[in-house]
Amino acid sequence: MIGYDISNQSAAIKAFKLHYIQNDVSGTLNDYDKKVLYNLYRKF
């Protein structure tokens, strides 16, 4: 949807977080991360 290869889901989440979150680069999504991702989805 926003350009990340999801064949390796953990790596895609880490790349997303490095770009948009920057203070937590774990391989899982928390509620805040999901809100950011949803807002990006609505924008594109």
mmCIF entry with sequence, helices, sheets and N, C-alpha, C, O atoms, coordinates in Angstrom:
data_MODEL
# 
_entry.id   MODEL 
# 
_entity.id                         1 
_entity.type                       polymer 
_entity.pdbx_number_of_molecules   1 
# 
_entity_poly.entity_id                      1 
_entity_poly.type                           'polypeptide(L)' 
_entity_poly.nstd_linkage                   no 
_entity_poly.nstd_monomer                   no 
_entity_poly.pdbx_seq_one_letter_code       MIGYDISNQSAAIKAFKLHYIQNDVSGTLNDYDKKVLYNLYRKF 
_entity_poly.pdbx_seq_one_letter_code_can   MIGYDISNQSAAIKAFKLHYIQNDVSGTLNDYDKKVLYNLYRKF 
_entity_poly.pdbx_strand_id                 A 
# 
loop_
_entity_poly_seq.entity_id 
_entity_poly_seq.num 
_entity_poly_seq.mon_id 
_entity_poly_seq.hetero 
1 1  MET n 
1 2  ILE n 
1 3  GLY n 
1 4  TYR n 
1 5  ASP n 
1 6  ILE n 
1 7  SER n 
1 8  ASN n 
1 9  GLN n 
1 10 SER n 
1 11 ALA n 
1 12 ALA n 
1 13 ILE n 
1 14 LYS n 
1 15 ALA n 
1 16 PHE n 
1 17 LYS n 
1 18 LEU n 
1 19 HIS n 
1 20 TYR n 
1 21 ILE n 
1 22 GLN n 
1 23 ASN n 
1 24 ASP n 
1 25 VAL n 
1 26 SER n 
1 27 GLY n 
1 28 THR n 
1 29 LEU n 
1 30 ASN n 
1 31 ASP n 
1 32 TYR n 
1 33 ASP n 
1 34 LYS n 
1 35 LYS n 
1 36 VAL n 
1 37 LEU n 
1 38 TYR n 
1 39 ASN n 
1 40 LEU n 
1 41 TYR n 
1 42 ARG n 
1 43 LYS n 
1 44 PHE n 
# 
_struct_asym.id          A 
_struct_asym.entity_id   1 
# 
loop_
_struct_conf.conf_type_id 
_struct_conf.id 
_struct_conf.pdbx_PDB_helix_id 
_struct_conf.beg_label_comp_id 
_struct_conf.beg_label_asym_id 
_struct_conf.beg_label_seq_id 
_struct_conf.pdbx_beg_PDB_ins_code 
_struct_conf.end_label_comp_id 
_struct_conf.end_label_asym_id 
_struct_conf.end_label_seq_id 
_struct_conf.pdbx_end_PDB_ins_code 
_struct_conf.beg_auth_comp_id 
_struct_conf.beg_auth_asym_id 
_struct_conf.beg_auth_seq_id 
_struct_conf.end_auth_comp_id 
_struct_conf.end_auth_asym_id 
_struct_conf.end_auth_seq_id 
_struct_conf.pdbx_PDB_helix_class 
_struct_conf.details 
_struct_conf.pdbx_PDB_helix_length 
HELX_P HELX_P1 AA1 GLN A 9  ? TYR A 20 ? GLN A 9  TYR A 20 1 ? 12 
HELX_P HELX_P2 AA2 ASP A 31 ? LYS A 43 ? ASP A 31 LYS A 43 1 ? 13 
# 
_struct_conf_type.id          HELX_P 
_struct_conf_type.criteria    ? 
_struct_conf_type.reference   ? 
# 
loop_
_atom_site.group_PDB 
_atom_site.id 
_atom_site.type_symbol 
_atom_site.label_atom_id 
_atom_site.label_alt_id 
_atom_site.label_comp_id 
_atom_site.label_asym_id 
_atom_site.label_entity_id 
_atom_site.label_seq_id 
_atom_site.pdbx_PDB_ins_code 
_atom_site.Cartn_x 
_atom_site.Cartn_y 
_atom_site.Cartn_z 
_atom_site.occupancy 
_atom_site.B_iso_or_equiv 
_atom_site.pdbx_formal_charge 
_atom_site.auth_seq_id 
_atom_site.auth_comp_id 
_atom_site.auth_asym_id 
_atom_site.auth_atom_id 
_atom_site.pdbx_PDB_model_num 
ATOM 1   N N  . MET A 1 1  ? 0.818  -1.185  0.000  1.00 0.00 ? 1  MET A N  1 
ATOM 2   C CA . MET A 1 1  ? 0.000  0.000   0.000  1.00 0.00 ? 1  MET A CA 1 
ATOM 3   C C  . MET A 1 1  ? 0.871  1.261   0.000  1.00 0.00 ? 1  MET A C  1 
ATOM 4   O O  . MET A 1 1  ? 0.599  2.201   -0.747 1.00 0.00 ? 1  MET A O  1 
ATOM 5   N N  . ILE A 1 2  ? 1.915  1.283   0.835  1.00 0.00 ? 2  ILE A N  1 
ATOM 6   C CA . ILE A 1 2  ? 2.772  2.469   0.870  1.00 0.00 ? 2  ILE A CA 1 
ATOM 7   C C  . ILE A 1 2  ? 4.197  2.159   0.433  1.00 0.00 ? 2  ILE A C  1 
ATOM 8   O O  . ILE A 1 2  ? 5.104  2.967   0.637  1.00 0.00 ? 2  ILE A O  1 
ATOM 9   N N  . GLY A 1 3  ? 4.395  0.986   -0.170 1.00 0.00 ? 3  GLY A N  1 
ATOM 10  C CA . GLY A 1 3  ? 5.673  0.713   -0.807 1.00 0.00 ? 3  GLY A CA 1 
ATOM 11  C C  . GLY A 1 3  ? 6.642  -0.200  -0.093 1.00 0.00 ? 3  GLY A C  1 
ATOM 12  O O  . GLY A 1 3  ? 7.811  -0.246  -0.476 1.00 0.00 ? 3  GLY A O  1 
ATOM 13  N N  . TYR A 1 4  ? 6.221  -0.925  0.921  1.00 0.00 ? 4  TYR A N  1 
ATOM 14  C CA . TYR A 1 4  ? 7.110  -1.846  1.622  1.00 0.00 ? 4  TYR A CA 1 
ATOM 15  C C  . TYR A 1 4  ? 6.847  -3.278  1.162  1.00 0.00 ? 4  TYR A C  1 
ATOM 16  O O  . TYR A 1 4  ? 5.699  -3.706  1.050  1.00 0.00 ? 4  TYR A O  1 
ATOM 17  N N  . ASP A 1 5  ? 7.931  -4.010  0.898  1.00 0.00 ? 5  ASP A N  1 
ATOM 18  C CA . ASP A 1 5  ? 7.831  -5.425  0.536  1.00 0.00 ? 5  ASP A CA 1 
ATOM 19  C C  . ASP A 1 5  ? 7.483  -6.209  1.805  1.00 0.00 ? 5  ASP A C  1 
ATOM 20  O O  . ASP A 1 5  ? 8.259  -6.220  2.760  1.00 0.00 ? 5  ASP A O  1 
ATOM 21  N N  . ILE A 1 6  ? 6.337  -6.852  1.815  1.00 0.00 ? 6  ILE A N  1 
ATOM 22  C CA . ILE A 1 6  ? 5.886  -7.536  3.026  1.00 0.00 ? 6  ILE A CA 1 
ATOM 23  C C  . ILE A 1 6  ? 6.173  -9.036  3.015  1.00 0.00 ? 6  ILE A C  1 
ATOM 24  O O  . ILE A 1 6  ? 5.605  -9.779  3.816  1.00 0.00 ? 6  ILE A O  1 
ATOM 25  N N  . SER A 1 7  ? 7.040  -9.485  2.123  1.00 0.00 ? 7  SER A N  1 
ATOM 26  C CA . SER A 1 7  ? 7.397  -10.905 2.132  1.00 0.00 ? 7  SER A CA 1 
ATOM 27  C C  . SER A 1 7  ? 8.109  -11.271 3.435  1.00 0.00 ? 7  SER A C  1 
ATOM 28  O O  . SER A 1 7  ? 7.987  -12.403 3.903  1.00 0.00 ? 7  SER A O  1 
ATOM 29  N N  . ASN A 1 8  ? 8.844  -10.339 4.023  1.00 0.00 ? 8  ASN A N  1 
ATOM 30  C CA . ASN A 1 8  ? 9.423  -10.494 5.359  1.00 0.00 ? 8  ASN A CA 1 
ATOM 31  C C  . ASN A 1 8  ? 8.749  -9.433  6.225  1.00 0.00 ? 8  ASN A C  1 
ATOM 32  O O  . ASN A 1 8  ? 9.182  -8.281  6.261  1.00 0.00 ? 8  ASN A O  1 
ATOM 33  N N  . GLN A 1 9  ? 7.695  -9.828  6.916  1.00 0.00 ? 9  GLN A N  1 
ATOM 34  C CA . GLN A 1 9  ? 6.856  -8.879  7.635  1.00 0.00 ? 9  GLN A CA 1 
ATOM 35  C C  . GLN A 1 9  ? 7.624  -8.124  8.723  1.00 0.00 ? 9  GLN A C  1 
ATOM 36  O O  . GLN A 1 9  ? 7.437  -6.917  8.877  1.00 0.00 ? 9  GLN A O  1 
ATOM 37  N N  . SER A 1 10 ? 8.463  -8.797  9.461  1.00 0.00 ? 10 SER A N  1 
ATOM 38  C CA . SER A 1 10 ? 9.220  -8.150  10.527 1.00 0.00 ? 10 SER A CA 1 
ATOM 39  C C  . SER A 1 10 ? 10.148 -7.073  9.965  1.00 0.00 ? 10 SER A C  1 
ATOM 40  O O  . SER A 1 10 ? 10.254 -5.989  10.539 1.00 0.00 ? 10 SER A O  1 
ATOM 41  N N  . ALA A 1 11 ? 10.810 -7.357  8.863  1.00 0.00 ? 11 ALA A N  1 
ATOM 42  C CA . ALA A 1 11 ? 11.709 -6.380  8.237  1.00 0.00 ? 11 ALA A CA 1 
ATOM 43  C C  . ALA A 1 11 ? 10.918 -5.190  7.697  1.00 0.00 ? 11 ALA A C  1 
ATOM 44  O O  . ALA A 1 11 ? 11.380 -4.052  7.775  1.00 0.00 ? 11 ALA A O  1 
ATOM 45  N N  . ALA A 1 12 ? 9.730  -5.446  7.152  1.00 0.00 ? 12 ALA A N  1 
ATOM 46  C CA . ALA A 1 12 ? 8.897  -4.357  6.638  1.00 0.00 ? 12 ALA A CA 1 
ATOM 47  C C  . ALA A 1 12 ? 8.444  -3.449  7.772  1.00 0.00 ? 12 ALA A C  1 
ATOM 48  O O  . ALA A 1 12 ? 8.434  -2.227  7.624  1.00 0.00 ? 12 ALA A O  1 
ATOM 49  N N  . ILE A 1 13 ? 8.070  -4.036  8.899  1.00 0.00 ? 13 ILE A N  1 
ATOM 50  C CA . ILE A 1 13 ? 7.653  -3.239  10.056 1.00 0.00 ? 13 ILE A CA 1 
ATOM 51  C C  . ILE A 1 13 ? 8.821  -2.403  10.569 1.00 0.00 ? 13 ILE A C  1 
ATOM 52  O O  . ILE A 1 13 ? 8.651  -1.225  10.883 1.00 0.00 ? 13 ILE A O  1 
ATOM 53  N N  . LYS A 1 14 ? 9.996  -3.005  10.657 1.00 0.00 ? 14 LYS A N  1 
ATOM 54  C CA . LYS A 1 14 ? 11.180 -2.264  11.114 1.00 0.00 ? 14 LYS A CA 1 
ATOM 55  C C  . LYS A 1 14 ? 11.503 -1.107  10.178 1.00 0.00 ? 14 LYS A C  1 
ATOM 56  O O  . LYS A 1 14 ? 11.830 -0.014  10.639 1.00 0.00 ? 14 LYS A O  1 
ATOM 57  N N  . ALA A 1 15 ? 11.417 -1.333  8.874  1.00 0.00 ? 15 ALA A N  1 
ATOM 58  C CA . ALA A 1 15 ? 11.683 -0.265  7.904  1.00 0.00 ? 15 ALA A CA 1 
ATOM 59  C C  . ALA A 1 15 ? 10.652 0.852   8.034  1.00 0.00 ? 15 ALA A C  1 
ATOM 60  O O  . ALA A 1 15 ? 11.005 2.030   7.990  1.00 0.00 ? 15 ALA A O  1 
ATOM 61  N N  . PHE A 1 16 ? 9.377  0.489   8.194  1.00 0.00 ? 16 PHE A N  1 
ATOM 62  C CA . PHE A 1 16 ? 8.314  1.472   8.397  1.00 0.00 ? 16 PHE A CA 1 
ATOM 63  C C  . PHE A 1 16 ? 8.588  2.302   9.644  1.00 0.00 ? 16 PHE A C  1 
ATOM 64  O O  . PHE A 1 16 ? 8.477  3.528   9.622  1.00 0.00 ? 16 PHE A O  1 
ATOM 65  N N  . LYS A 1 17 ? 8.946  1.627   10.730 1.00 0.00 ? 17 LYS A N  1 
ATOM 66  C CA . LYS A 1 17 ? 9.181  2.324   11.984 1.00 0.00 ? 17 LYS A CA 1 
ATOM 67  C C  . LYS A 1 17 ? 10.430 3.204   11.924 1.00 0.00 ? 17 LYS A C  1 
ATOM 68  O O  . LYS A 1 17 ? 10.449 4.291   12.502 1.00 0.00 ? 17 LYS A O  1 
ATOM 69  N N  . LEU A 1 18 ? 11.453 2.750   11.241 1.00 0.00 ? 18 LEU A N  1 
ATOM 70  C CA . LEU A 1 18 ? 12.642 3.588   11.089 1.00 0.00 ? 18 LEU A CA 1 
ATOM 71  C C  . LEU A 1 18 ? 12.309 4.881   10.359 1.00 0.00 ? 18 LEU A C  1 
ATOM 72  O O  . LEU A 1 18 ? 12.859 5.937   10.674 1.00 0.00 ? 18 LEU A O  1 
ATOM 73  N N  . HIS A 1 19 ? 11.422 4.800   9.399  1.00 0.00 ? 19 HIS A N  1 
ATOM 74  C CA . HIS A 1 19 ? 11.080 5.975   8.596  1.00 0.00 ? 19 HIS A CA 1 
ATOM 75  C C  . HIS A 1 19 ? 10.080 6.893   9.293  1.00 0.00 ? 19 HIS A C  1 
ATOM 76  O O  . HIS A 1 19 ? 10.250 8.112   9.276  1.00 0.00 ? 19 HIS A O  1 
ATOM 77  N N  . TYR A 1 20 ? 9.049  6.330   9.902  1.00 0.00 ? 20 TYR A N  1 
ATOM 78  C CA . TYR A 1 20 ? 7.953  7.141   10.417 1.00 0.00 ? 20 TYR A CA 1 
ATOM 79  C C  . TYR A 1 20 ? 7.910  7.282   11.939 1.00 0.00 ? 20 TYR A C  1 
ATOM 80  O O  . TYR A 1 20 ? 7.436  8.302   12.438 1.00 0.00 ? 20 TYR A O  1 
ATOM 81  N N  . ILE A 1 21 ? 8.380  6.310   12.675 1.00 0.00 ? 21 ILE A N  1 
ATOM 82  C CA . ILE A 1 21 ? 8.269  6.348   14.135 1.00 0.00 ? 21 ILE A CA 1 
ATOM 83  C C  . ILE A 1 21 ? 9.586  6.811   14.771 1.00 0.00 ? 21 ILE A C  1 
ATOM 84  O O  . ILE A 1 21 ? 9.592  7.750   15.566 1.00 0.00 ? 21 ILE A O  1 
ATOM 85  N N  . GLN A 1 22 ? 10.656 6.181   14.438 1.00 0.00 ? 22 GLN A N  1 
ATOM 86  C CA . GLN A 1 22 ? 12.037 6.524   14.772 1.00 0.00 ? 22 GLN A CA 1 
ATOM 87  C C  . GLN A 1 22 ? 12.430 6.383   16.234 1.00 0.00 ? 22 GLN A C  1 
ATOM 88  O O  . GLN A 1 22 ? 13.614 6.526   16.539 1.00 0.00 ? 22 GLN A O  1 
ATOM 89  N N  . ASN A 1 23 ? 11.523 6.114   17.149 1.00 0.00 ? 23 ASN A N  1 
ATOM 90  C CA . ASN A 1 23 ? 11.945 5.922   18.539 1.00 0.00 ? 23 ASN A CA 1 
ATOM 91  C C  . ASN A 1 23 ? 11.780 4.478   19.009 1.00 0.00 ? 23 ASN A C  1 
ATOM 92  O O  . ASN A 1 23 ? 12.176 4.142   20.126 1.00 0.00 ? 23 ASN A O  1 
ATOM 93  N N  . ASP A 1 24 ? 11.208 3.633   18.177 1.00 0.00 ? 24 ASP A N  1 
ATOM 94  C CA . ASP A 1 24 ? 11.024 2.213   18.503 1.00 0.00 ? 24 ASP A CA 1 
ATOM 95  C C  . ASP A 1 24 ? 11.110 1.433   17.202 1.00 0.00 ? 24 ASP A C  1 
ATOM 96  O O  . ASP A 1 24 ? 10.261 1.589   16.324 1.00 0.00 ? 24 ASP A O  1 
ATOM 97  N N  . VAL A 1 25 ? 12.122 0.603   17.074 1.00 0.00 ? 25 VAL A N  1 
ATOM 98  C CA . VAL A 1 25 ? 12.304 -0.125  15.811 1.00 0.00 ? 25 VAL A CA 1 
ATOM 99  C C  . VAL A 1 25 ? 12.115 -1.631  15.997 1.00 0.00 ? 25 VAL A C  1 
ATOM 100 O O  . VAL A 1 25 ? 12.773 -2.435  15.336 1.00 0.00 ? 25 VAL A O  1 
ATOM 101 N N  . SER A 1 26 ? 11.213 -2.001  16.900 1.00 0.00 ? 26 SER A N  1 
ATOM 102 C CA . SER A 1 26 ? 10.924 -3.421  17.084 1.00 0.00 ? 26 SER A CA 1 
ATOM 103 C C  . SER A 1 26 ? 10.166 -3.949  15.870 1.00 0.00 ? 26 SER A C  1 
ATOM 104 O O  . SER A 1 26 ? 9.693  -3.173  15.040 1.00 0.00 ? 26 SER A O  1 
ATOM 105 N N  . GLY A 1 27 ? 10.056 -5.245  15.775 1.00 0.00 ? 27 GLY A N  1 
ATOM 106 C CA . GLY A 1 27 ? 9.397  -5.871  14.632 1.00 0.00 ? 27 GLY A CA 1 
ATOM 107 C C  . GLY A 1 27 ? 7.907  -6.083  14.822 1.00 0.00 ? 27 GLY A C  1 
ATOM 108 O O  . GLY A 1 27 ? 7.292  -6.854  14.086 1.00 0.00 ? 27 GLY A O  1 
ATOM 109 N N  . THR A 1 28 ? 7.317  -5.404  15.807 1.00 0.00 ? 28 THR A N  1 
ATOM 110 C CA . THR A 1 28 ? 5.877  -5.526  16.042 1.00 0.00 ? 28 THR A CA 1 
ATOM 111 C C  . THR A 1 28 ? 5.232  -4.150  16.031 1.00 0.00 ? 28 THR A C  1 
ATOM 112 O O  . THR A 1 28 ? 5.893  -3.136  16.256 1.00 0.00 ? 28 THR A O  1 
ATOM 113 N N  . LEU A 1 29 ? 3.931  -4.131  15.766 1.00 0.00 ? 29 LEU A N  1 
ATOM 114 C CA . LEU A 1 29 ? 3.190  -2.872  15.735 1.00 0.00 ? 29 LEU A CA 1 
ATOM 115 C C  . LEU A 1 29 ? 2.382  -2.702  17.018 1.00 0.00 ? 29 LEU A C  1 
ATOM 116 O O  . LEU A 1 29 ? 1.659  -3.609  17.431 1.00 0.00 ? 29 LEU A O  1 
ATOM 117 N N  . ASN A 1 30 ? 2.510  -1.536  17.641 1.00 0.00 ? 30 ASN A N  1 
ATOM 118 C CA . ASN A 1 30 ? 1.662  -1.240  18.793 1.00 0.00 ? 30 ASN A CA 1 
ATOM 119 C C  . ASN A 1 30 ? 0.505  -0.348  18.327 1.00 0.00 ? 30 ASN A C  1 
ATOM 120 O O  . ASN A 1 30 ? 0.389  -0.064  17.135 1.00 0.00 ? 30 ASN A O  1 
ATOM 121 N N  . ASP A 1 31 ? -0.334 0.087   19.240 1.00 0.00 ? 31 ASP A N  1 
ATOM 122 C CA . ASP A 1 31 ? -1.511 0.878   18.865 1.00 0.00 ? 31 ASP A CA 1 
ATOM 123 C C  . ASP A 1 31 ? -1.131 2.190   18.182 1.00 0.00 ? 31 ASP A C  1 
ATOM 124 O O  . ASP A 1 31 ? -1.764 2.580   17.201 1.00 0.00 ? 31 ASP A O  1 
ATOM 125 N N  . TYR A 1 32 ? -0.110 2.870   18.686 1.00 0.00 ? 32 TYR A N  1 
ATOM 126 C CA . TYR A 1 32 ? 0.323  4.129   18.076 1.00 0.00 ? 32 TYR A CA 1 
ATOM 127 C C  . TYR A 1 32 ? 0.806  3.909   16.643 1.00 0.00 ? 32 TYR A C  1 
ATOM 128 O O  . TYR A 1 32 ? 0.469  4.682   15.746 1.00 0.00 ? 32 TYR A O  1 
ATOM 129 N N  . ASP A 1 33 ? 1.594  2.857   16.430 1.00 0.00 ? 33 ASP A N  1 
ATOM 130 C CA . ASP A 1 33 ? 2.102  2.537   15.093 1.00 0.00 ? 33 ASP A CA 1 
ATOM 131 C C  . ASP A 1 33 ? 0.957  2.269   14.123 1.00 0.00 ? 33 ASP A C  1 
ATOM 132 O O  . ASP A 1 33 ? 0.990  2.702   12.971 1.00 0.00 ? 33 ASP A O  1 
ATOM 133 N N  . LYS A 1 34 ? -0.052 1.553   14.599 1.00 0.00 ? 34 LYS A N  1 
ATOM 134 C CA . LYS A 1 34 ? -1.213 1.252   13.763 1.00 0.00 ? 34 LYS A CA 1 
ATOM 135 C C  . LYS A 1 34 ? -1.970 2.520   13.377 1.00 0.00 ? 34 LYS A C  1 
ATOM 136 O O  . LYS A 1 34 ? -2.477 2.629   12.260 1.00 0.00 ? 34 LYS A O  1 
ATOM 137 N N  . LYS A 1 35 ? -2.045 3.475   14.299 1.00 0.00 ? 35 LYS A N  1 
ATOM 138 C CA . LYS A 1 35 ? -2.711 4.747   13.998 1.00 0.00 ? 35 LYS A CA 1 
ATOM 139 C C  . LYS A 1 35 ? -1.941 5.518   12.937 1.00 0.00 ? 35 LYS A C  1 
ATOM 140 O O  . LYS A 1 35 ? -2.539 6.093   12.028 1.00 0.00 ? 35 LYS A O  1 
ATOM 141 N N  . VAL A 1 36 ? -0.618 5.532   13.050 1.00 0.00 ? 36 VAL A N  1 
ATOM 142 C CA . VAL A 1 36 ? 0.212  6.200   12.049 1.00 0.00 ? 36 VAL A CA 1 
ATOM 143 C C  . VAL A 1 36 ? 0.033  5.523   10.693 1.00 0.00 ? 36 VAL A C  1 
ATOM 144 O O  . VAL A 1 36 ? -0.143 6.198   9.679  1.00 0.00 ? 36 VAL A O  1 
ATOM 145 N N  . LEU A 1 37 ? 0.077  4.213   10.672 1.00 0.00 ? 37 LEU A N  1 
ATOM 146 C CA . LEU A 1 37 ? -0.097 3.461   9.433  1.00 0.00 ? 37 LEU A CA 1 
ATOM 147 C C  . LEU A 1 37 ? -1.473 3.710   8.821  1.00 0.00 ? 37 LEU A C  1 
ATOM 148 O O  . LEU A 1 37 ? -1.585 3.863   7.604  1.00 0.00 ? 37 LEU A O  1 
ATOM 149 N N  . TYR A 1 38 ? -2.513 3.753   9.636  1.00 0.00 ? 38 TYR A N  1 
ATOM 150 C CA . TYR A 1 38 ? -3.861 4.015   9.144  1.00 0.00 ? 38 TYR A CA 1 
ATOM 151 C C  . TYR A 1 38 ? -3.961 5.418   8.527  1.00 0.00 ? 38 TYR A C  1 
ATOM 152 O O  . TYR A 1 38 ? -4.559 5.598   7.466  1.00 0.00 ? 38 TYR A O  1 
ATOM 153 N N  . ASN A 1 39 ? -3.371 6.398   9.201  1.00 0.00 ? 39 ASN A N  1 
ATOM 154 C CA . ASN A 1 39 ? -3.393 7.764   8.668  1.00 0.00 ? 39 ASN A CA 1 
ATOM 155 C C  . ASN A 1 39 ? -2.634 7.871   7.347  1.00 0.00 ? 39 ASN A C  1 
ATOM 156 O O  . ASN A 1 39 ? -3.044 8.615   6.455  1.00 0.00 ? 39 ASN A O  1 
ATOM 157 N N  . LEU A 1 40 ? -1.530 7.133   7.216  1.00 0.00 ? 40 LEU A N  1 
ATOM 158 C CA . LEU A 1 40 ? -0.816 7.096   5.941  1.00 0.00 ? 40 LEU A CA 1 
ATOM 159 C C  . LEU A 1 40 ? -1.657 6.443   4.861  1.00 0.00 ? 40 LEU A C  1 
ATOM 160 O O  . LEU A 1 40 ? -1.666 6.895   3.716  1.00 0.00 ? 40 LEU A O  1 
ATOM 161 N N  . TYR A 1 41 ? -2.367 5.375   5.224  1.00 0.00 ? 41 TYR A N  1 
ATOM 162 C CA . TYR A 1 41 ? -3.268 4.706   4.289  1.00 0.00 ? 41 TYR A CA 1 
ATOM 163 C C  . TYR A 1 41 ? -4.333 5.677   3.778  1.00 0.00 ? 41 TYR A C  1 
ATOM 164 O O  . TYR A 1 41 ? -4.628 5.714   2.584  1.00 0.00 ? 41 TYR A O  1 
ATOM 165 N N  . ARG A 1 42 ? -4.901 6.457   4.685  1.00 0.00 ? 42 ARG A N  1 
ATOM 166 C CA . ARG A 1 42 ? -5.940 7.417   4.284  1.00 0.00 ? 42 ARG A CA 1 
ATOM 167 C C  . ARG A 1 42 ? -5.365 8.521   3.389  1.00 0.00 ? 42 ARG A C  1 
ATOM 168 O O  . ARG A 1 42 ? -6.055 9.034   2.508  1.00 0.00 ? 42 ARG A O  1 
ATOM 169 N N  . LYS A 1 43 ? -4.121 8.876   3.616  1.00 0.00 ? 43 LYS A N  1 
ATOM 170 C CA . LYS A 1 43 ? -3.490 9.930   2.820  1.00 0.00 ? 43 LYS A CA 1 
ATOM 171 C C  . LYS A 1 43 ? -3.230 9.473   1.377  1.00 0.00 ? 43 LYS A C  1 
ATOM 172 O O  . LYS A 1 43 ? -3.381 10.254  0.437  1.00 0.00 ? 43 LYS A O  1 
ATOM 173 N N  . PHE A 1 44 ? -2.838 8.200   1.209  1.00 0.00 ? 44 PHE A N  1 
ATOM 174 C CA . PHE A 1 44 ? -2.514 7.683   -0.111 1.00 0.00 ? 44 PHE A CA 1 
ATOM 175 C C  . PHE A 1 44 ? -3.690 6.944   -0.638 1.00 0.00 ? 44 PHE A C  1 
ATOM 176 O O  . PHE A 1 44 ? -3.641 6.418   -1.750 1.00 0.00 ? 44 PHE A O  1 
# 
